[in-house]
Amino acid sequence: MGTSEDIHPAMYLLLAALAVLSFLMVAPLWSLIFGGLLVGYLGYPIFARIYDWLAPRRAISAALSLIVLSILVLVPAGYLGYELVLQTQDLAQQVTVADVRESLEGVTNWTREYLGWPETREGQTPADAAIEQAVPQARQAVLNALPNAAQFLAEFGLGVSVVLFIGYYALRDGDRLVDFVEELMPLQPDTEERILDEVRNYTDAVVFGQVATAVVQGLAAGLGFWIFQVPAPVLFGFLTAILSLLPVIGPPLVWLPVSVFLIASGATGRGVGLLIWSALLVSTIDNVVKPKIMSERSGMHPTIALLGVIGGLIAFGFMGFLLGPVILALFLTMLGIYMEQRPTPPQKELDQPPVPGEE
């Protein structure tokens, strides 16, 4: 095996240049790459079982694992989507123009009194003023969004294909990828194994912590919407579950406007009840379930999880809610390893005062 003295300095320069160019090409696709690796990671337990049965057919095992994982995700998602469509249809059939007009009158009278919006002309009701101001803006927003709809669908389909493609090869060649990463890491084998174990633990904690919290918050919110007779409780519960991926501020984006709407439209008891239910139960789940799961699986401090999610979303977009806490926790782990392995600085000898009677 050659030594570092055998490598020409130009080789380092060429390698650095190619690394920069490769990064510039791959950086726009990082979320798809991470999504594919996440699919491979989540599907690996299924792959291991199928591979034990079909060995040594890794390609077929990976394909079957991807199919099983897709079924496990798509069947519940399809059922939930069916329920959402039914509740949306029921909501559309139950709500009449008169109901909308009455609710809008109550809300706009409340906002006009306490917030000063909307401004009305002589003889104009707050509801008419709100419609006059909001409808043109909504129409323009829809017209602006339509040209991008086809592009969004095309990009979404391409993104799903890339994620599944990467997920397939992550399942098939995941062991080789781990071995390659271990070869690249300039650390002792026990340290490398420790870091990889920490990555697995943090990934498990973040994925299951976020998903479990979203499910529990969505169920609690949906139950609250049903108890206080909010139309389409499954729909609003689903929205709460999705927005719970945004820590602290996510769920209130659903239950707070609904509560205010009920209060402003005259259903004060139901609105106040929903407000209390959501504030005391739904929003506190984020501070109980998620830290418990993360601390039990990885020992991750809740502060790290919170800062990682918010910082990850800002830095990396949607996938940052998973990637951010893992990166931050891994950095702290590496910092701890450095503190353990750094050389101990020599202790300085302090000048001792002369002892009386000694020369």
N, C-alpha and C positions, 0 to 999 in steps of 0.2 A: 504493500500500500504506500502511495506517495505521501510525502510530508508537505507542510505548508511552504517549505523552501522550494519545492518543485513546481509550485504554481506561479506562473508569470503574473506580475502586477496588472498587466492588461486584462487578464482573465477576471479579476475583481471588478475592474472598471466596466467591462462588457456585461458581467452579471448584474451589476448595479443598474446599468442603463436599461437592460431588458426587464429587470424587476420593476422599475418605474413605469415603463411602457405597458407592461402587463397589468400593473395596478390601475393605470388610467383606463384601460379597456374593460377591466372587470368591475371597477368601482360602481358604475351605474347599475350593475346587476347584482350587487351584494345582497339585497333583500331576497331576490329569487334564489341565490345560492344558499343563503342561510335557511330559507324556507325548505329547500330540497334536503339539506343536511338534517333539518329538524324532522322532516318526514322519515328519513332514514333512521334517525335516532328513535323515534316513537315506534317505528315498525320493526325494529331489530328483535324484540322478544318474539314477535310472530315469525320473523325470518328464522330465528334460531330453532324454533320448534319444527317448522316445515323442513328446514335443512337437515335436521336429525332424521327425518323420515325419507327425504329424497337424495341425500348425499351420494355423490359429489356434485349434483346438478345445482350449482349456485345460481345460474341465470334463471332457471325455472322457479327456484325457491324465492328469488327476489321478486319475480313477476307475480307469483301467487300471493306473496306477502303484501305487495302493493294493492292487489285486488281486494284482499281481505280487509286491509286498513281502510280503503276507500269505501267499502260496504259499511264498515263500522261507523264511519263518519257520515256517509250520505243517507243511510236509512233514517237515523234520528233527525238529521237535518231536513230530509224530505218530509217526514211526519210533522216536524215543527213548522215547516213552510206551508204545509197543507192547512194546519190549524190557524196560522196567521192569515192565510187567504180567506178562510171561512169567517174568522172574526172580523176581518176588514169588510167583507161583504155584509155581515150582520150589522156592523156599525153604519155602513152606508145606507142600509135599508131602514134602520131604526131612526136615524137622524133625518128630520125634515127641515125644509127651509125655515119654517116657523121656529123650530127648536134652535137652529143656528142663529136666527135673528134675535131671539130672546136672550140666548147666552151671550151673544155679541153685545147686545144693549147693556146687560149687566156688567160685563167686563169693561167695556169702554167707559161707562159711567164711573166705574171705580177708578180706572186709570186717569180719567179726566179730572176727577176730584183730588186724587193723591199725587199724581205724577205730572199733571198738566198736559197730557197727550190723550187724544189728538186735539188740535186746535180746530174750533168750529166757527162757521160763519153764522150770521143771523138766520134763525129758523132751521138750522141744520143740527141733526142729532149727532152725538159722538160716534154712534155706529156708522152712520152715513159718511162721516168724515174719515173714519178709519178705513172703510171700504174704498173711498175715493183716493186715499193716499197709498193703500197697500196693494190694490189690484194692479195698477200699472207697473209697480215695482216687481211684483210677482210674475207678471206676464213677460217683462223684459228679462228677468232672471231665467225663466224657462226658455225663451228664445235664444239667449246667450249659451245655454247649456246644451241645446239640441245638437249643434254641429259637433260637439265633443263626445256625444253619446256613442256614436259608431266607433270612433277612435278608442274610447274607453273599453268598449266590449272587445275590440280586436286585441288591445294590449292585455286585457284581463285573460282572454283565452290563451294568448301566447305565454303569459306569465305562468298560468296553471300548467301548461305543457312543459315549460322549462323546469318548474318545481318537481313535477312527476318524473321527468327525465333524470334530473339530478338525484332525486330520492331513490330511483331504481338502482343507479350505480352506487349510491351510498350504501344501500343494502347489500348489493353484490360484492363490492370491493371495500366495505367499511374496515375490515381488518387490515388490509393493505394500507389504507389511509392512515390508520392509527400508527402502524409500524413506521410509515414514512415520517409522520410528525415526530415520533420518538427519535428517529435517526437524526432529524434536523436539530433537535433540542440539545444544546451543548451542556448537558447536566448529567449528574450521576443517575444511574438507572432507578434507584430508590426515590430520588427527588422527582424524576420524570413520572414515575408511577403515582406519586403523591399528587402531583399537579393534575394528571389526567383523572384521578379519582375525585379531586375537588371539582373539576369541570363537570363530571357526571352528576355529582351531588347537587351542585348549584343549578344545573340545567333541570334536573328532576324537581328541585324545590320551586324554581320559578315557574316552570310549565304547569305543574300540578297545583301550585299555590294560586296562580292566576286563574286557571280554568275552574278549580273548585270554588274559589271566591265568586267568580262570575256566575256560576250555576246557582250557588246558594243565594246570592243577592237577587238574581233574577226570579227565583222561586219565592223569596220573601216579599219582593216588590209586587209580583203577580198576585200573591195571596192578599196583600193589602189593597190592591186595586179591586179585587173581587169582593172583599169584605165591604169596602166603602162604595161599591156599586159604580165603579168607573167602567164605561164601555170598553170592550176589547182588552181585558186584563192580560191575556196571553201576549198580545202585541206589545203592550207597554212593559210587561215583565221582560220580554225578549230585548227590547231596546235598553232596558236597565242593565241586563246582563252584558250586552255588548259594550255599553258605555262604562261599565264597572272596570274595564281594562284601564281606564284613566283613573288613577287613585284619587281619593278624596272628592274631587269635583265631578266625577263621572255620573254616578247615580242621581245626584240632585238635579242634573240637567233634565231628567225625566219627571221625577216625582214632585219637584218643587213647582214647575209651571202648572202641572195638573192640579196640585193642591190650591194654588193661587186662583186658577180658573174656577174651581168649584166654589171657593169662598166668594169670589167676585161675582159669580153668576147666581148667588143666592143660596147655594147648598153649603151653608157655613159649617154645620155640624160634620158633614162628610169631609169637607175640605180640611178642617182642623184635625179631625181624626186621622186622615191620611197623612197630614203633615207630622203629627206626633208619632204615628206608627213608623213612618219612613225615617225620621230623624233619630229615633231611639233604637230601632231595630235594623233597618236596611243599611244605613250608613255606618253603624257600629260593627257590622259583619266584617267590613274591610279591615278593621283594627283588631279583630279577634281571630277569624279563620285563617287569613293569609299569613300573619306572623306565626301562628301556631304550626301551620304546615311547613313553612320555610325554616323555622328554627328546629323542628323535629327532623327534617330531612337533611339539613346542611349546617345548622347553627348560624344561618345568616341573620344578622341583626335587622330589625324592621326598618331602621333608619337607612341602612344600605339599600334595602329593597325599594323604599320610597324614592330616594335620590336616584337610584339606578333606573327606575321606571320613568320618572319625569325627565331626567337627563337623556336617557336613551330615546324617548319619543322626540325630544327636541333635536338631538343629533342625528338620529337614523330613521326617523319616521315611524310607521306603524310597528315594524318588527323590533323597534327599540325597546318596547315594553318587555320583551324577553331578553334581548341582547344586552341592554344596559345593566341590569343587576348582575348578570354573569360576568361581564367585563369588570365592573367595579369590585365584586367579590374576589375575582381572580387576581386583580391587582393587589388587593390587600393580602391575599395568600402568598403571592410572590414576594411582597414586602416582608412578610413574616419569615419566609424561607431565607431571604437575604439577611435579616437580623440574626437568624440562628447560625448561619454559615459564615458570616463575615469574620475576618480575623480580629481577635481581641487586641485592642491597642495596648502597648506596654504601659504599665503603671509608672507614673513619675515618682521618683523618690523625693520625699519632702525633707528639707533641711531640718535636722533635729537641733534644738538648742543644746548647748554644751551642759553636761551634767556637772554640778559644783564638785570640786575636788579632783576632777579629771583634767589631765593636760591634753 
